[in-house]
Every structure is written in C-alpha cells, then in structure tokens.
Amino acid sequence: MKKINIILFALALAITISAQVKTSPIWATYEAGDELLLPNYEFEGVATLSITDNPSTTGINKSAKCFLVADTEGHQWWNKLKLKPQTDFVIKQFTAKHVYLHFKCFRTRVGEASEIQIFNAQNTLIFQKQFNSTKAGVWEDIVFDLTGKIENQEIGLIWILPELNFNNNVTATSYYFDDIKLVESSYPDGVNLLSVNKIVNFDNETLTQQNISEIKVQSAEASYSIVNNPKITAVNPSSKVLRYSKPANTTWWHALQLYVNGLIKVEYPNTYLHFMLYNPSGAPVAALVDDHTGKQISNKYYIYDTQEWEDFVVDLSDITTIKDINFRFDVSTEDNWANPAGFYYVDDILLNADFAPRSTISGIKDLKIKLLSVINENEKIYVKGAEMTSITIFSVNGSKLVEKSGLFNEASFNLQKGTFIVKAKFSDGTSEVQLVVR
C-alpha cells in the first residue's frame, strides 16, 4: 500500500509540474543556476547563439552572463531569433498591472532598426513594434507597453529581428540580450527622468547639452550644424540655430534626430511640444516624437510663410515621455524615392500648456512664460511662470505680505483687494516685477 501511495503521489506531482503557470516577472536572466523560462532558442538565418559573458558591466547591466546572437555579414532582414517558454510552463501576467515588457539590449554597431513580434499560445500575432539602440557598446533597457494585448492570455512565442537590413549589406554584428521580464514599471532601468519645459535653444549651449545627448542624421550624405540665424526677425531673434543640410539624393523618410539625455516627462497640462522652423523651400515637414515604450506621435506641417520663422505644435497628450524628436524634411513626395536638396532650420523647442502656436520668442529669456494673472472672483492672485524659484508679494509701501520659494511653475495666493507688487525670481537668476491692482 505504501508503494502504491508513493506512485500515486509521484503521478500527482508530475501532473502538477506539467501544468505549472509561471507568473514571475523575471523570465530569463541567464545567470548560472537561474531558472530559464525561455530556453528554447532558434535563429532563422546564419548566426551563432550562446550564453556568454557580459561584454560591459559598467552600465545598467551588472549581470555576469547574457545571451548572444552573433550575426553574419550581409544577413537577411527577415532573420529572426525565436524564443519559446519551457514545455511545462505557461507565461502570464503576474498581476493586471504587469503590462510592460522589458529586456536589455547591447549592440556592437547601432545600424538599422530592430523589430519585436509577440504571439499568444495559439500562435496569433498580438504585438509588433520596431525599436533601436541609440548607442553602440552600451546596454539599454528596451520597453514595450502591452496594455490590451496580453490580458487573459498566455504568451507563447517571441520573435526578435535583430536588424531590418533591407539592403542586405550590413557588416557582421553581435547582439546581446538580457533580463527579459514583464513588470509594472514603464520606465527603463537606470533612466534619467527630466522634468523640464525648455528643451533646446541653440543660443544656450548648456541647456542643449543638459537635455540632448546626441544629434544624428539618418543619411550619410546629409549633415547638421549649429549656424548663425539666417533670418533674424522679431519672431526668432536667436543668434544660433540648428541647420539640416539635405542633399538631393536623400530620401523623404531620412530624418534629423535629437535624442534626449534620458527621458523628458510629459505631464498635464504641459503636453504641447513647440518648435520653431524656418523653411525657405516651403516643402512640408513631418515631426515625429517617440516615447520609451514604442509609441510615436507623428504630424505633418505645411509652411505658410517661406520668409519667416514659424512655430509648430505637436500634441503629446497620448504619451508620457519624450525619448527622441525627429524631423523629416520635404515629405511632399513620399511616393518618390528622392527629393530636392535644401537647407532647413530648427530652433527653440519647448514643452508647455499652450496649444496655440507662438507668434514670437526673444531668446532664452522669453522661454519663460512670464504671465501674472488676477482672479478677482476668488480673491486670489494667480502667478504663472516657467521654473520660478521664489515669489514675493509686497504692499505698495514695501511691506512683505507673503512669500513662496522652491522650484515651481505656478502658485496662487489669497489676498484681499488692493494694489500689490509681485516679484518672481527664476532658476536662471533673472527676475520680474509687476504691479497688480485688484
């Protein structure tokens, strides 16, 4: 009887194991002794697959081991890495909030974009998105928002196309992957989160270096440079601006790319991205803004005045961060492979709560939204300005009535009707004084 009971227990245990549902956020870390839930690897193409030493432990990935796909010269664009869970495991969400798929990626050469495709247990494609590393030789945490894609179903298969090399002419490249997981946080590991309104003005080199890590062009024939403003007017009197030089053989989808030094938070009410553009050719321009989860906002703009700077506005209310800002110049002939050459100028990129285009800027100082408003019906003085460090309100005889300090963009004060002097100080050391009568 004892022997029979042992056999029955073993059978029950086997059945339990074969039906395990794995909901741990960590799927694969490749460290020795770790339980790998995605051990079934296959590569469609010619490449070397292995679990290998981490090529760089100085950044966000301190792991000793990672997964390597060493691809060949001139590989096909459709070559893909296929990852399947263990036979005895089902991969589902840990909780309803676990909708953000993360994995760390390291490339020896940035090259062209990659792509991820996710299938459910019935082999139906439920998610597809392109992604790319921003730098070679650096670990980056890639994040995808799977909200509405994985609820109440299993993940049966993941494809990663390391490089969409449509011309089949790339050099041999090593692609490393690590820490595949499904978690609650949408922010990449080790991210530098920036809460800023002013993003770029090329008169302010410190500001640009603080917020922008790199400026790139997608075409080897194209170039960019910081130049003297070719059209100094009341709209944009800045001394320096960014110029994109587009040759005739550059296709319409090649972009000027500005990569953020981390991520810029997009929070209500500051959800409108403004940029000044001077376009003597009059050809339409597309602005594309990517967040860190693969979402993209894209708008096409038509030039009204080829002899003046114009402010264009992108509504970013559908995303939560800015990872990069891209400009495609002359998209009037999207069906044609090549467009005319030309110069295009960009300046003064900022994020604020105003959906209306700006009619003018006046250098760095005017990037501050210096607006003092009085709300009489609520017996309040409402002060609004970008990056204020203090507000002091005095009576007309010079007595200090109230003061607030810190770093903020708006504040309100309960005051009786009268005449007041409002002094606001800003983070760059400037200040503004206004007389307010209630």
NUDOMAR-799452 format. One record per residue (C-alpha): residue number from 0; x, y, z. Coordinates in steps of 0.001 Angstrom, whole numbers, plus 524288, in hexadecimal, padded with zeros to 5 digits. Layout:
BEGIN
i, east, north, up
NUM, X, Y, Z
...
This chain:
BEGIN
i, east, north, up
0, 80000, 80000, 80000
1, 80B21, 8092A, 80372
2, 81151, 8069E, 7F629
3, 80476, 8099F, 7EF2B
4, 802F8, 81652, 7F6C0
5, 810B0, 81A83, 7F2D1
6, 80D9B, 817AA, 7E48F
7, 800C8, 81F3C, 7E542
8, 807BA, 82AB2, 7EBD6
9, 8121D, 82AAB, 7E144
10, 807BC, 82A98, 7D699
11, 80067, 835C3, 7DD12
12, 80D00, 83D6D, 7DE58
13, 8102A, 83B1A, 7D004
14, 802BA, 83FD7, 7CC03
15, 80455, 84BFD, 7D48D
16, 811B1, 84EF7, 7CEE4
17, 80CF0, 84D33, 7C0E6
18, 80227, 85712, 7C352
19, 80A55, 8619F, 7C9E9
20, 80666, 86F85, 7C702
21, 81213, 8785B, 7C825
22, 80E8E, 88634, 7CBE4
23, 81B95, 88AE3, 7D11F
24, 81F6E, 897F2, 7CB1C
25, 82D02, 892B6, 7C7F4
26, 82D62, 8899E, 7BC49
27, 83BBF, 88891, 7B8C1
28, 84805, 88E39, 7BEDE
29, 85200, 88430, 7B9EC
30, 8596D, 8839F, 7C6C6
31, 85EB1, 8765F, 7CB05
32, 8543D, 86EBF, 7D257
33, 84926, 877B1, 7CE41
34, 83C9D, 87191, 7C9B6
35, 83B70, 8752A, 7BB60
36, 82D84, 875AC, 7B6AB
37, 8316D, 8786C, 7A8AB
38, 83BC0, 86E0B, 7A5DC
39, 836BE, 869F6, 79884
40, 83ED0, 87256, 78F62
41, 83F0C, 871C6, 780B7
42, 8446F, 87B2C, 776AD
43, 83EEA, 87C1C, 7690D
44, 84B50, 87F24, 761AF
45, 859E8, 87D1B, 76367
46, 85EAF, 88166, 770C5
47, 86587, 87C70, 77CEA
48, 85CF4, 87B59, 78916
49, 862AE, 87A0F, 796A9
50, 861C4, 87DF1, 7A4E0
51, 86E1C, 885CD, 7A6BB
52, 87526, 88F6F, 7AF8D
53, 86F67, 89D1D, 7B0C2
54, 87748, 8A5E1, 7A780
55, 87587, 8B1CE, 7B067
56, 87250, 8B1F0, 7BEE6
57, 874C0, 8C077, 7C0D0
58, 86718, 8C500, 7BD0E
59, 85959, 8C0E2, 7C0F3
60, 85BF9, 8B253, 7BF56
61, 864EB, 8AC86, 7C9B0
62, 86180, 89E68, 7C64D
63, 86C9F, 894EB, 7C3FC
64, 865C1, 88DE3, 7B8D1
65, 85CEE, 8919C, 7AD7B
66, 857FA, 88C0C, 7A0A2
67, 85F7D, 88E63, 79401
68, 85B38, 88E4E, 785D7
69, 86773, 88FE3, 77D79
70, 86229, 892F2, 76FF3
71, 868F9, 891A0, 762F4
72, 86D2C, 89B66, 758BB
73, 86225, 89FEE, 74FDA
74, 857BA, 89832, 756FB
75, 849A7, 8982B, 75248
76, 84026, 8A1EA, 75825
77, 83666, 89746, 75BCE
78, 84019, 88F2A, 763D1
79, 83A18, 88DE0, 77151
80, 83CA9, 888B5, 77EEC
81, 8317B, 8801F, 783CF
82, 82F6D, 87E99, 7926C
83, 825B0, 874D1, 797F0
84, 82298, 8718F, 7A62A
85, 82578, 86464, 7AC14
86, 81BD5, 859C3, 7A8B4
87, 81714, 858B3, 7B6B6
88, 8151F, 86728, 7B8FC
89, 80A82, 870E3, 7B568
90, 80E73, 87F33, 7B58C
91, 803FB, 888C6, 7B9D8
92, 80371, 895D8, 7C0BD
93, 8076C, 895F6, 7CEFD
94, 7FC93, 89FF7, 7D192
95, 7F3F5, 8A83E, 7C8DD
96, 7FDFE, 8B330, 7CA05
97, 80901, 8AB06, 7C43C
98, 8079E, 8B008, 7B651
99, 8153C, 8B562, 7B377
100, 81E8F, 8AC29, 7AC9D
101, 82CD1, 8AF72, 7AF3A
102, 8395D, 8A9D8, 7AA1E
103, 84712, 8AF1D, 7A9E3
104, 84DDC, 8B046, 79CC3
105, 85C21, 8B292, 79922
106, 860C5, 8B419, 78B25
107, 86EA9, 8B514, 78628
108, 8698E, 8BDB7, 77B21
109, 85CD8, 8C57B, 77B8C
110, 85953, 8C3B0, 76D41
111, 84B4C, 8C288, 768D4
112, 83F19, 8C07E, 7711B
113, 83B57, 8B3B7, 777A9
114, 82DAD, 8AE20, 7792B
115, 8266E, 8A61C, 78354
116, 81A88, 89D92, 780CC
117, 812D6, 896E4, 78BA8
118, 80978, 88B8E, 789B0
119, 7FF9D, 88557, 792D8
120, 7FE98, 876BA, 795AC
121, 7F66B, 87506, 7895B
122, 8017E, 87AE9, 7811A
123, 7F998, 88728, 77E2D
124, 80179, 893A1, 77CEE
125, 7FD3B, 89CC9, 787EC
126, 807FA, 8A72A, 787D0
127, 811DD, 8AC60, 77DFE
128, 81AEE, 8B80B, 77F46
129, 827F5, 8BCE9, 77A1E
130, 83283, 8C1A2, 7837D
131, 840A9, 8C5A5, 78333
132, 84C30, 8C809, 78C09
133, 850E7, 8D60C, 78CA4
134, 85F3E, 8D2D1, 78ECE
135, 8689E, 8C7DB, 78BA3
136, 86FB0, 8C0D0, 79695
137, 86608, 8C4C5, 7A13C
138, 85B5D, 8BCFC, 7A80E
139, 84DDC, 8C30C, 7A671
140, 84103, 8BEBA, 7AC6F
141, 836D2, 8BD3C, 7A1AA
142, 8289F, 8BE79, 7A61C
143, 81BC6, 8BB36, 79F63
144, 80E16, 8BE3F, 7A44F
145, 805BA, 8B1FC, 7A2AF
146, 7F960, 8B7C8, 7A888
147, 7ED96, 8B19F, 7A1FE
148, 7F60A, 8A753, 79B62
149, 7F8B8, 89CE4, 7A5A7
150, 7ED62, 89D7E, 7AF31
151, 7E762, 89022, 7B1B1
152, 7F070, 888F1, 7A882
153, 7FD96, 88257, 7A83C
154, 809C1, 8868F, 7A104
155, 80DD2, 87B3D, 7988C
156, 818CD, 8809D, 79016
157, 82184, 88C8C, 78E7E
158, 82899, 8901B, 78201
159, 8339E, 89A10, 781A4
160, 838A4, 89E6A, 7745D
161, 845F5, 8A3E2, 77856
162, 8477E, 8ACDB, 76CA8
163, 83E19, 8B029, 761B4
164, 848CA, 8B095, 7578B
165, 8409B, 8B222, 74B58
166, 84C9C, 8B443, 742C2
167, 853A7, 8A816, 747DD
168, 8606B, 8AF82, 748C8
169, 86383, 8B0C8, 75748
170, 87000, 8AC75, 75DCB
171, 87074, 8A13D, 76777
172, 86AB6, 8A578, 7747A
173, 8691D, 8A000, 78234
174, 85C10, 8A201, 788FB
175, 85B3D, 89F47, 797A2
176, 84E8A, 89DA7, 79F48
177, 84BE5, 89C6B, 7ADDB
178, 841B4, 89DC0, 7B8B2
179, 83552, 89AA4, 7B12D
180, 82A1D, 89E0D, 7BA50
181, 81C18, 8A2CE, 7BB62
182, 81A7B, 8ACE3, 7C642
183, 81211, 8B82C, 7CB14
184, 81BA4, 8C336, 7C877
185, 81BD5, 8C974, 7BB16
186, 828AE, 8D080, 7BD6E
187, 8354B, 8CA53, 7B87F
188, 83F16, 8C5F1, 7C2AB
189, 84874, 8D0CB, 7C69F
190, 8413A, 8DB32, 7BEE2
191, 84425, 8E9B4, 7C0B9
192, 8369A, 8EFD6, 7C22E
193, 83642, 8FE36, 7BE94
194, 82B54, 90767, 7C29F
195, 82DF5, 9130D, 7B9CC
196, 82675, 91CCB, 7B19A
197, 831C0, 92285, 7AA06
198, 837F4, 917CB, 7A1DE
199, 84095, 91E4D, 7979B
200, 844CE, 92BF4, 79400
201, 85197, 92C52, 78CA9
202, 8559C, 93950, 7929A
203, 856A1, 931CB, 79F5F
204, 860CF, 92720, 79DA9
205, 85F83, 922B8, 7ABD6
206, 850E7, 920A1, 7AA5D
207, 852A4, 918A3, 79DF2
208, 85D45, 91001, 7A3DD
209, 85513, 90DF7, 7B019
210, 8491B, 90906, 7A8CD
211, 84E3E, 9035B, 79BFC
212, 8582F, 8F855, 79C22
213, 85A3A, 8F74F, 78D78
214, 855FF, 8FCFE, 7806E
215, 8567F, 8F3ED, 774B7
216, 852B2, 8F315, 76671
217, 84DCB, 8E6A1, 76008
218, 85466, 8E8E5, 752FF
219, 86322, 8E87F, 7515A
220, 86206, 8F36C, 7473A
221, 85A33, 8FC6F, 75022
222, 86012, 904B6, 75AFD
223, 85C8E, 90E2B, 765C3
224, 8637A, 919AB, 76C05
225, 86131, 924C8, 77588
226, 8618E, 93131, 76D4D
227, 85E5F, 93F95, 76E0C
228, 84FDD, 94245, 76D03
229, 84D9D, 9452B, 75E7C
230, 840DA, 94C53, 76131
231, 841A3, 9549D, 76D78
232, 83444, 95AAE, 76F4C
233, 82B02, 95E04, 77A5F
234, 825BE, 95028, 779AC
235, 832F3, 949FD, 77C6D
236, 83E29, 95341, 77FAA
237, 846ED, 94819, 78479
238, 85514, 948F5, 78018
239, 85746, 93A5C, 77E2A
240, 84E5F, 92FE9, 77844
241, 84F3D, 921DA, 7738B
242, 85097, 91FEA, 764CE
243, 84DC3, 91322, 75DC9
244, 8546D, 911DF, 7508F
245, 84CF4, 908A6, 747C8
246, 8532E, 90402, 73B12
247, 84B28, 900E0, 72F17
248, 84D12, 8F23C, 73061
249, 847CA, 8F159, 73E4A
250, 83AAA, 8EA91, 73EED
251, 82ED6, 8F109, 74518
252, 82EAD, 8E84C, 75125
253, 83C9F, 8EB64, 75567
254, 83BE3, 8F379, 761BA
255, 84339, 8FCD0, 76A5F
256, 84301, 8F629, 777BA
257, 84474, 8FC58, 78524
258, 84641, 8F265, 79012
259, 842A7, 8F666, 79DDA
260, 84C9C, 8F4CA, 7A8BC
261, 8437E, 8EB42, 7AF89
262, 834D6, 8EDB7, 7AEB5
263, 82D13, 8FA47, 7AF7B
264, 82081, 8F87F, 7B725
265, 81400, 8FCA3, 7B043
266, 80A43, 90045, 7BAD5
267, 7FD7C, 907B4, 7BA3E
268, 7FBF5, 912E2, 7B7AF
269, 80952, 913E5, 7B0F9
270, 80646, 90AD9, 7A59E
271, 808E0, 913BA, 799E5
272, 81618, 91330, 79344
273, 819DC, 91F92, 78BE7
274, 824D4, 9214C, 7822C
275, 828C5, 92CC5, 779B1
276, 82B2A, 929B3, 76B5B
277, 83089, 931D6, 76030
278, 82EAD, 92B2F, 75313
279, 83211, 93369, 74706
280, 82E17, 9284B, 73DD1
281, 8201A, 92805, 742B6
282, 81FE7, 91919, 7425B
283, 81801, 91267, 74D07
284, 81ED5, 90D01, 7590A
285, 81B22, 90191, 761B3
286, 81DE9, 90174, 7704D
287, 81E79, 8F44E, 77731
288, 81FD5, 8F2A8, 785E4
289, 822A9, 8E563, 78BFE
290, 82077, 8E179, 79A0B
291, 827B3, 8D6A7, 7A128
292, 81D55, 8CC28, 79F17
293, 81D2F, 8CC79, 79044
294, 811F3, 8D613, 78E9D
295, 813AD, 8E0C3, 7848B
296, 80CA9, 8ED9C, 781E9
297, 80DDE, 8F228, 773D9
298, 80900, 8FE9E, 76D52
299, 80B3B, 904B3, 7600F
300, 80C52, 9137F, 75F10
301, 80A8A, 91C6C, 7535D
302, 81235, 92914, 7529F
303, 80A45, 935AC, 75205
304, 8155C, 93F71, 750C4
305, 82241, 93BBE, 74A50
306, 82841, 948B1, 74E7F
307, 825EE, 9476A, 75D10
308, 827B5, 93E9B, 768C2
309, 81B66, 9375C, 76CA3
310, 817A8, 93058, 7791C
311, 81202, 922B6, 77790
312, 80B44, 91B2A, 78264
313, 80A74, 90C78, 784E3
314, 80023, 90761, 78E52
315, 806F4, 8FD40, 796E9
316, 7FB8A, 8FA3E, 79FF6
317, 7FB70, 8EBF0, 79B93
318, 8094A, 8E929, 7A068
319, 80FE9, 8EAB4, 7AD9D
320, 81E20, 8ED39, 7A9E1
321, 826A3, 8F272, 79EF1
322, 831B0, 8E963, 79B1E
323, 8354B, 8EFD1, 78E35
324, 8307E, 8FA59, 784EA
325, 831A1, 8F833, 77637
326, 82F91, 9014D, 76AC0
327, 82D66, 8FCA0, 75CD2
328, 82F72, 90783, 75310
329, 82878, 9085C, 74603
330, 81E51, 8FDA7, 7474C
331, 81688, 90327, 73BFB
332, 81AC8, 8F7FB, 7332C
333, 81983, 8EC23, 73BF0
334, 816DC, 8E392, 73019
335, 823A4, 8E7A6, 729DC
336, 830B0, 8E21D, 72E29
337, 83866, 8EEC5, 72DC0
338, 83555, 8FD04, 730BB
339, 83C27, 909DD, 72D9B
340, 84795, 90EDC, 73596
341, 845A3, 919D2, 73F47
342, 8488E, 92046, 74C47
343, 83EF3, 91F70, 75799
344, 84020, 92687, 76495
345, 83B06, 922A8, 77203
346, 83B8E, 929EE, 77EE5
347, 83572, 92C09, 78C31
348, 82EDB, 91F3C, 78FE2
349, 826A4, 91FB3, 79C37
350, 81B94, 918BA, 7A32B
351, 8106C, 92083, 7A908
352, 801B6, 9211B, 7AB45
353, 7FE84, 92A05, 79FCB
354, 7F8B9, 92363, 793C5
355, 7F96E, 92FF6, 78BCA
356, 805C7, 9329C, 783B5
357, 80EC8, 93D2B, 788DA
358, 80F51, 949B3, 78106
359, 81CBC, 94D61, 78607
360, 827EF, 949DD, 78EF8
361, 832CA, 952A0, 793BC
362, 83E47, 94A0C, 79698
363, 84048, 941EE, 7A2D8
364, 8398C, 94B9D, 7ABC3
365, 82C92, 94AA5, 7A4B1
366, 82C3D, 93C00, 7A667
367, 826F7, 93F46, 7B3D0
368, 81830, 94064, 7B382
369, 817B7, 94D4E, 7BADC
370, 8094B, 94EF9, 7BD5C
371, 8032F, 954B8, 7C994
372, 7F46A, 952FE, 7CA4F
373, 7EA5E, 957F4, 7D3FF
374, 7DE41, 95007, 7D70B
375, 7D547, 959EF, 7DD64
376, 7C999, 95144, 7E002
377, 7D15B, 94837, 7E8E1
378, 7D905, 9530C, 7EF84
379, 7E5B4, 94D36, 7EAA5
380, 7F200, 95161, 7E3A9
381, 7F61C, 94692, 7DA88
382, 80470, 946BC, 7D615
383, 80946, 93E6E, 7CAD6
384, 81743, 93D63, 7C5A1
385, 82119, 93319, 7C173
386, 82AB1, 92E72, 7CBEA
387, 8283F, 938C3, 7D628
388, 83080, 9379F, 7E271
389, 82927, 94180, 7EAB0
390, 81D7A, 94AA1, 7EABD
391, 81C8C, 95616, 7F420
392, 810B2, 95F03, 7F516
393, 8121D, 96C88, 7FB22
394, 8089A, 97741, 7FE7A
395, 80A5D, 9845B, 7F793
396, 811AD, 98986, 80381
397, 81BA2, 97E5D, 8026C
398, 816CD, 97558, 80D29
399, 8187B, 966FC, 80A2D
400, 80B3C, 96043, 80A61
401, 80DFE, 95265, 805F2
402, 81931, 94A79, 8003D
403, 81AE4, 93D21, 7F9F3
404, 827B6, 93690, 7F63C
405, 82BB0, 929C4, 7EFBF
406, 82B13, 9262C, 7E161
407, 81DAD, 92727, 7DB17
408, 8164D, 92C63, 7CF52
409, 80A20, 931F2, 7D5BE
410, 804BB, 9363C, 7E2CF
411, 7F8B3, 93D0B, 7E84E
412, 7F719, 94614, 7F40B
413, 7EB01, 94A27, 7FBB6
414, 7EB53, 958F4, 7FCCD
415, 7E136, 9636F, 7FF1F
416, 7DED6, 96D94, 7F487
417, 7E937, 97800, 7F36F
418, 7F5B6, 97B90, 7EC5F
419, 80156, 9725C, 7ED43
420, 80F1A, 970C2, 7E823
421, 81235, 962EB, 7E395
422, 82075, 95EDB, 7E202
423, 823BC, 951B0, 7DBB7
424, 8318E, 94C0B, 7DB2C
425, 8353C, 941A3, 7D136
426, 83EDE, 93658, 7D129
427, 84834, 93D3A, 7C7C5
428, 849F1, 94893, 7D162
429, 840DE, 95230, 7CA88
430, 83524, 9586E, 7D109
431, 828DC, 95FBE, 7CD59
432, 820DB, 969B8, 7D4E9
433, 812DF, 96D52, 7D1B5
434, 808EA, 9765D, 7D7CB
435, 7FBCC, 96FCE, 7D9D6
436, 7EF4E, 9770E, 7DD1D
437, 7E397, 96F51, 7E216
